[in-house]
Amino acid sequence: MKNKGWMRWAVSGGLLIVLVLAFIFIKKIYPYPESIATTGTSSEVKLDVEPYETPAIQEEYDVIVVGGEPEGVAAAVSAARNGSKTLLIEHRDGLGGLFTYGALNFLDVSHDINGNWANQGTFLEWFKLVDKKIGFDIDVAKVAFMKMVQDEKNLTLSLNTKLNDAVMDGNTLTGITFTTEDGKQKTVSAKRFVDATQDADLAVKSGTPYFKGGADIGLEDRKMAVTLVMHFKGVDWAKFTQASKDGVFGGGEVHGNVAWGYGKFHRVYKANDPMMRLRGLNVVRQEDGTLYINALQIFGINGLLDSDKERAIEMGKEETRHILKYLQKNFPGFENAEIASFPEELYVRETRHVLAEYQLPMTDVWENNDHWDSIGFGAYPVDVQATSPADYGFVVSAPEQYAIPFRSLVPLKTDNLLIASKAAGYSSIAAGSARVVPVGMTLGDAAGAASALSIENAVTFRKMSQDKELIKELQTTLKDQGANIYPFNVDFPYKGEWFYNEIKPLINYGLIFGGYKNEFPVKKPISEGAFGKLMSNGVKHMLSDQTQEFRTKEMNELIGEETDILTRNKAAQMILVLNNTVVSNEDAWDVAIEKGFIDETLQKRLKNDKKLQGSEGYYLAAHALTMMQKKN
């Protein structure tokens, strides 16, 4: 096959399109209304907090929240406000998790269909405490989280506290064991629990089923790039701003104390280590003049292994030194820059996904679906990060707004537990949008309020997730707490089109993606190469657990030029060969019908051999792959 030139063109051209669309769309995500301070002024809100003191921990609480991430703070505050005696434990010496210890201080915020913040409640409370800065000061953020916790009289905070194990009564979580700051081991019981850890640690110790990485789409070993955020001092902000306007490294948008763009870095910067790459920059200027930059991608790291994470941090530190030298020579404003510090933690984007009563599929996001048990909204683009230096990730869609169901917080098997983190009940593709922290804090609000409500009504979370009246009461409580919840009905691309329902599996398995414009090439001819790649990836994603051996190599040998337009008979022939059936091009269509790979819809539409449009190729691939699933 003569495919190398075509592949190079596809990768470079596709990447250019993604970068251009990203630049356009990001203005929708970060519109910077006049009311939002982004200039680096000090906080107008006086954050009075008391010095932390190790608390006296009681033997029993109403609610225990594990994890001092922003989601955990939201859950604990919400539970306490609803009258529950609450314990929040955190293994670090402060609050904020990766926001504050991994220096992830560039917020992934979005707006709802009415132009308001999609996520409100405790997130908006905290957001106001950091002056509504998209790029917030890390020290201010830490204090703001602490203030929210200390303001709640029903809430006890135990820092430097390591979770050891779960105490179970059958499938019911009744307590946890942990080690406190002074080295003492304690066992504490509670009526309800919330897991707000990054990796669903409490859920795993409770025996809750989960999957890793992209196992739900046949990619269990998928390892998204991890990041060590860079921290520089001595940068001339005025020169940096002018260079951004002048188009250095593709140019960037500078608004107040934040900047983004510089898309040429991925091509011109050569990393010392082939398992690292510098992509476009996300920059935040702190009040002390230092810059935090999220841009370094480190590949091949297992985010569940401490040894891997430690290795990645050392790799990142070494590469940061190399990057600094490069910036000093090539980016105006960095001439006198120095490394200010290194973050304590690595940003790990994906590890575990808990199986829940409702596993939010990608089609819910694509279709902007509401749910009867909605506890809040997601609206951020579905951003699947790169997994190797050979790819650049992709954007599946840019939803208008979709609902997060309460059922997605309720894990299978384990009772008395809710999940309020990026590990909640999402498919691995949908998590590309729902994993952002503002959505996570919305989950935390719901988890805390639901804990109090379930205790009051002596009902399990599982039964509560099936009770429409209790869910209405939960929604009312959340609205009273400032949450953004309301019924909505938003259309979506290709709604009602003849092919849409059949191609849903392609969307859910991440086999096709619409980018920031939510467009599939359904009205354009589909090439033999594109169809072959779709079928090969379909086998990998949809049929990875099948025992049948699929002949992808033999199928690909039928492809002439990669850019040759696919015909009806060639498509049928490729599907048959993939399934170990060799026939002539002329006979392929009839044989494929006999074997169930062609349904009546396509038989009526494709009565003669002809060149296929994208919609027809997608439909044919989706139907064939679905039938292959059923047969094996």
N, C-alpha and C positions, 0 to 999 in steps of 0.2 A: 504493500500500500504506500502511496505517496502522501503521507500525512504529516510529516514533520514540519514542513513549511506552513501548512494550514493550522497546526496546533500552535505554532509560535504566533501566528497572526491572531488566532482566537484569544490566546492568553493576554497578549499585549493590548489588543483592541478592546477586549472585555474589561480589562483592568482600567483602561482610560475612561470607558463609559461609567464604570462604578465610581471612579474618583470625581468625575464631573458631576454626576448625579448626587453624590454625597455632598459636594460643595454647595449645590443648589438646595438640597433638602435640609441641610443642617440649619438653615435659616428658619425653617418651619419649626424645628425643635427648640432652637434658642433664639427667639425673636427679640429679646431684650426690650420689653416695654419700658416706657419712661419711668414707671414707678419702681423699677428694680435697680438697686445700687450695684454697680459693677466697677466702681472707680477705686476701690481699695480704701475707702474711708473706714474709720473705726466704728465699731458697733454702737448704735444708738441705744441698745438695750443693755442695762447694767446686769451682768451675769454674776450675781452673788452666790457663791457656793462655799460650803464648809469643807475644811480639810477632811479627807476620807479617814474614817476610823474603822478598824475591823469590828464587825457587828457581833453581837451575841445571837447565835443562830438557834432557833427553836426546833423542837422535834417534829412539828407538823405545820403545814401551811395550806391555805386554800389552793394556791397556784404556785408552781415553780417554773420559772423561765430559765432555760439554759442557753447562754450565749449573749454577750454584751455588744453584739453587732447593732447597728441602727434598728434592725427588725426586732431584736430582743428588747431594746429600750422601749420601742413602741408597744410591744406585747405586755411588758411588765407595767408600764404606766397605764395602759388601758385596763388591765385587770385590776390594778389598785384603785383606779377612779371608779370602778364599778363595785367597789366594796369588798374586794377579795384581799385577804391577807397574803401578800405576794413576796416571794424570794427570787431575786435575780442573781445568778452566779455567772462569773466570767473569769477565765483563766489568765487574762492579761491584768496589768495594774491600772487600767483605765477603760473607758468606754469608747465605742465608735468603730471597733473592729478594723476592717481594711480601709475604711474611710480615713482613720486617724493613724493606724499603725502601718498600713501599706501605702499611705499618702495618695489615696484615690480621691482627690479633692476637686475633680471636675465632674459636676453632677450630670447624670443622664435623666433630664427632666423632659416632660412632654405636656401637651395640652389636650383637653377634651374637645368634643365637637362644638362646644359653646365658647371656646377660647379661654376657658379657665384652666388652672392647674389641674391636670388629670388626677393627681394624688394630693390629698389634703390631710385632714386629721392631724396626727402627731407629726407627720412629715412637714406640713406647712408650719406648725408651731416651731419646730426645730429650724426650719428654713428661715423664718423671721429672726430667730436668735442669731443667725449668722449673716444678717442683713440681706437676706434673699440673694446671696451671691452664688451664681452658677459655679464659680471657682472660689471656694471658701478657704478661710484661714484654718489650718489644722488645729492650732492651739485653741482657737475660739470654738471650733466644733467640739473638741473634747469637753470643754467647760459647759457648752450648751447641753450636751447629752447628760452631763452630771447634774446640771440644774434641773432638768426635767425629772430625773430620778429622785433627787433630794426633795423636790416640792411635793412628793406624794407620801403622806403619812402612813399609808398601808404598805409601803414598799421597803423591803430590806435588800441592800446591795452587798454582795460578798465578792470582792475582787481577789485576784491571785488564788482562785479556787478551781481545782482541777476535777472534772467529772471522771469518776472511776467506773461506775457500773449502774445498771438499772435494776430495780427491785420489782419482780413480776409476781403476780398471782394469776397463773395461767397466761392468758393473753392481755391481762390488765396491768398497766403500769401503776404501781402504788407508791414507789419511792425511788430515791437515787442515793448512791454513795459517792462521796467526794472527799478530797483532801483540801483542807483550808490553808491559809497563808502560813500558819504556825506549824504545819506538818501534821495536824490531827486529822484522823479519818472520821467522817460522820455519815450517818444514815438518817435521812430526813424523808418523811412521807408527805404526800399532798393529795388533794382530790383531783386536781387536773395539772397537766404539764404542757409546756410549749417548747418545742425544739427550734431555736433560732440560731443554731450553729451553721457555719458555712457548709459543712459536709454531712449534715444530718447525723451527728455523732450519737445523740440520745436515741434517735430512731433505730440506728443500727444496733446499739447495745440492748434495745428492747425487742430485737428480733423482727423488726418491721421490714417487709420486702422492699427492695429497691433495685435499680439498675445503674451501671456505671456508664459514663460518657455517652456515646450514641448507640448503646446496645439495642435500644428499641427500633433502630433503623439499621441494624446489622453492623454497627461500628463501635463495639464495646471498647476497643483499644484506642479510640479517637482521643487525642490529646490536644486540645486547643492551646495556642500559644499562651504562655504565662509572661508576666511583665514585672520587671523591677523598675519602679518609677525613679527618675533621675532628679536630683536636687542640686541646683547651681546657685552660686552667689557671684556678685561682681558683674552682673549683666547690665549693660546700658540699655534701659527700656526704651528710651527715645530713639536710639539708633536701631534697636530691634524692630520697633514699630515702623520706622521708615523703610527698613529693608523688606518688611512684610508687604508694605504697599508697593514697593518697587519690584516685587515678583521674585525675590530670592527663593530658590528651591520651589518654584511654582507659586509663591506668594501665599499669604494667609490673611484670615480675618482677625482683626484685633478689636475687641470691645472691652473698654475699661481695663480690668486686670486679667482678662483671659484672651487666648488666641488659639486658632486651629488652622489646619491646612497643611501647606508645605509638602504637597504630594510627590514631589520629585525625589525626596529622600530615599524612597524604596529602590530607586534605580541607580542613583549616583553614589550612595554611601556603601562601602564595602566593609562588612563586618569582619573582625578578626577571626571569629568562630563561625563556620558554615551553618551552625545550628542557631544562629541569631540573625535578626534583621531589624533595621530601623524603618518604621513606616512614618506616615504623616504625624505631625506633632499636635498634641493637646497640651497647652501651656497655661499655667496659673501663676500669677505673680502675687506673692504674699505681701502683707503690710510691711514686713521687714526688708522688702526688695528682692528676696530670693525667688527663684523660679522652680516650680515642680513641673516636670515634663513626662507625660505618659506617651511613650512611643516605641520602646524597646521590646521586641518580641523574642522570646526564648522558646525553642521547640523541643519536643521529645521528653517533656517533664511530666512525671506522674504526680499529680497534686495531692495524692493520698500517702505518698512516701516522704517522710521527713528528710531522708538522705537525698532524695531528688531535689527537694525544695532548697535544702542547704547548698547543694551543688549549683543550682540555678542562681541563687543569690551571689555566690562567688563569681560565676560566669558573668552575671549582670554588672557586678562591681568592676570587673576587669574591662568589660566592653564600654562601660560608662567613661572610664578614663580615656579610652581610645576615641570615643565620641566627642569628649570635651576638646581634645586636640584638634579634631576635625572641625568642630564649630569655631574654635578660636581662629582658624585659618580661613574659613569659608563663609561665616555668617556674621555680618556686621552687628556689633553690640556684644559679641562674646569674646572680644580680644583679651579682656582681663578677667574672664570668668574663671571660677574655681568650683570644685565640688564642695558643697556645703555640708552634706551628710548623705548617708544611705538609709533608706527605709528599713525598719526592723523586719518587715514581712514582704513576701512575694504576693503579687496579685495572681491568684489562680481562678480562672473563669469557670471551670466546670469539673465536677468530680462525680457526685452521686445525684440521682433523681429518685425520690421516694414514690412508690406506687400508692395511689390514692383512690378514693371512692369515685373520683372523676379525674381522668388524666387529660388535661387540657390539650386538644390536638391543634396542629397548625391551622387546620381549616377554620377553627373558631376564630383565630386571629385574622386570617385572610378575609373571612366573611363578616368581620366586625360584630360578632354575635353577642347578644345579651343573654343572661341566665336568670332564672327565677330566684336563685340563691346568690345573686351577685353581692360581693362585699366590697367591690371597688373596681377600678378600671386599669387596664394597661393600654398604652398608646404609643410605646416606643418602637422604632423599627426592629425587625427581626434580624439581628446582626449575628451571623455565625462566623466566628473568628477563624483565621488561618490555622492549619494544623501542621504545616511544614513549610520550609522555604520555597517549595515548588508551587504553593497556592497562596491566594490572597484573601481567602474567606469569601463570603457572599452575603448579600441582603435578600432575604426571601420576600419580604414585603414591608410596606410602611402603612400599618393599619390606621384607620381613623380613630377607632376606640373599640375595645372589647371588654367584656366582663370577666372578672375572676370569680369562679363559683366557690362557695364555702366548701363544697365537697372536695375541692382540690387541696384543702388543708387537712382533710381527714385521712390518715394513712390506713391502708388495708391492714387487717389482722390485729394491730395493737390498739387497745382502748385506753381512754383517758389522755390521749396525746394529740396535739395539733402541730403541724409543720408551718413555720412562718419564716421562710428563707428562700433563696434561689433553688433549694433542693425540693421544693413543694411539688405537688402533683401536676407537673407539666410534661409534655413530650419534650425530648431533647431539642427539637426544632423550635417549638413554641417558647421554650426557655430562653431562646435568643433575644426575645423581647421582654418576657415576664421576669427575668432574673434581675432587673435593675433595682437599685435600692429604694427609690420612692414607691415602687409597687410592693417591695418587701415590707416596708413600714406600714403600708395599707393592710397587708396580711397580718402584721403584728397587731394593729388596732383591732382587727376582727377576732384574732385568736384570744386576746385578752378579754374582750367583751363577751365572746362566746363561752369562755371558761366560767366567768361569773354567772352567766345565764344558765348554763347547763347544771351548775351546782345548785342554783336557786330552784330549778325545776326537777332536780334529781333525775336527769336524763343523760345518757351517754352522747358523746359527740356524733357517733354513727347514727343513732336514732334522731338526734337533732338535725342532722343533715337531710333527713327525710320528712321533717315536720315543717310544713309551709307556714304555720302560724308562728312557730318559734323563730323561723328565719325572718319573718316579717318583724318580729320583736327585735331581733338582732340588728336588722337594717335600721330600724327606728333609733335604737341606741347609738349606732355608729353615726347616723346623721346628726344626732344631738351632740356628738363629740366632734362634729365638724367634718365628717367624711363626705366625700363626693360620690353619691350613689343616686341614681334615678333610672327609670326605664328608658330605653332608647331603641330606635330602629334605623339602622344605617345600611344603605345598599353596599354592594361590593362588586368588583370587576367580574364580568362574565356571568352574572346572575341571570338564570333563565336561558343561557346559551345551550344548544343541543349537546355539547360535549362536556359541560362543566361537571355534572355529577359523576361521570365516569372517570374523570382525571383527578378526583380528590386524593386517591392514594399517592399519586405523584407529588402532590403538594405536601401531604402528611409525612412522606418519607424523604423529603428534601431533594427530590429528583428534578424538580423544576422550580425556578424562582423568578419573581417579578421585579426585584430591585426596588428602588425608591418610587418608581412610577407605577408599580403594581401591574406590569404588562408582561404577558407571555407572547411569544411570536406566533400567535395562532393564525394570523392572516398572511403569513409569509410561507413560502415553500420550505419544507424540511429536508435537509440533506441526508444522504445515506450515513455519513459519519456521525451526525447528530443523533440519528435514530439508533445506530449501533451503540453509541455511548450511553444513551438512555436505557437501552435494554441491558447492557452490561452492568451499569450501575443499579438497575432495577433488580437484577439477580443478586447483587451484593447486598443491597439494602433490604429488599422484601423477601428474599428466599435464602438467606444465609443459614437458616436452620434446617433446610431441606436436605434429604439424603440423596436425591437425584443429582447426577453430575450434569451440569449445563455446559454446552459447548460454545463458550464465548469466543474462543480463538477461531474455531471453524466458522462461526457466524461473521466475525470481523473479516475473514478472508473473502467473503462475498462482496465486500465493499470495494468499489472501483476507486475513483477519486473521492476523497473525503467530501468534496463540495458537490458531487453529483446529486441531483435532486432525486429523492426517494420516490419510487413508484409503488403502486398497490401490490403488484406481484412480487417485487423485490422485498418489500416489507414482510409479506407472508412467508417467503422463502427463508428470510433471515430468522424469523420466529421459529420455523420448523427445524432448521438446522441447529438452532440453540437448544431445541428439545430432542436432538439426536434423530431427526427425520430428514433425510436427503431426498429432495424431489427437484424436478425441473422448474424453471421459472414459470413456464406456461401452466403447469399443474398446481403450483403452490397455493393459489387462492382457494381452489376447491378443496384441497386436502386440509388446509387450515380451517376451513368451515367445518369439515367433517370432525376434526379434532376439538372443536369448540373454541378456537382462538378468535373467531370472527363472529360477532353477534349480528342480529337482524338489522340493527341500526346501520352498521357499516355495510352490510350486504345491500341495503337499499341505496345508500349514498354512493357506494363505489361499485357500480354494476360493470364497469369496464376498467381495464388497466389504465391508469393515468398517474400523473405526478400528484403528490400529496401536499396539502397545506399542513401547517403546524398543528392545527386543531385535529385533523384526521390522524396524523402521526401520533400525537399525544394520546388520543382516544384508543387507537389500535394498541399502542404499547401498554397503556393502563389496563385495558381489558385482557390482553394476553398475559400480563404478569399476574393479574388477579386470578385468572383461571389456573395458572401454574401454581399459585399458592393453594388453591382448593384441591388440586389433583395430587399434591404431595403431602 
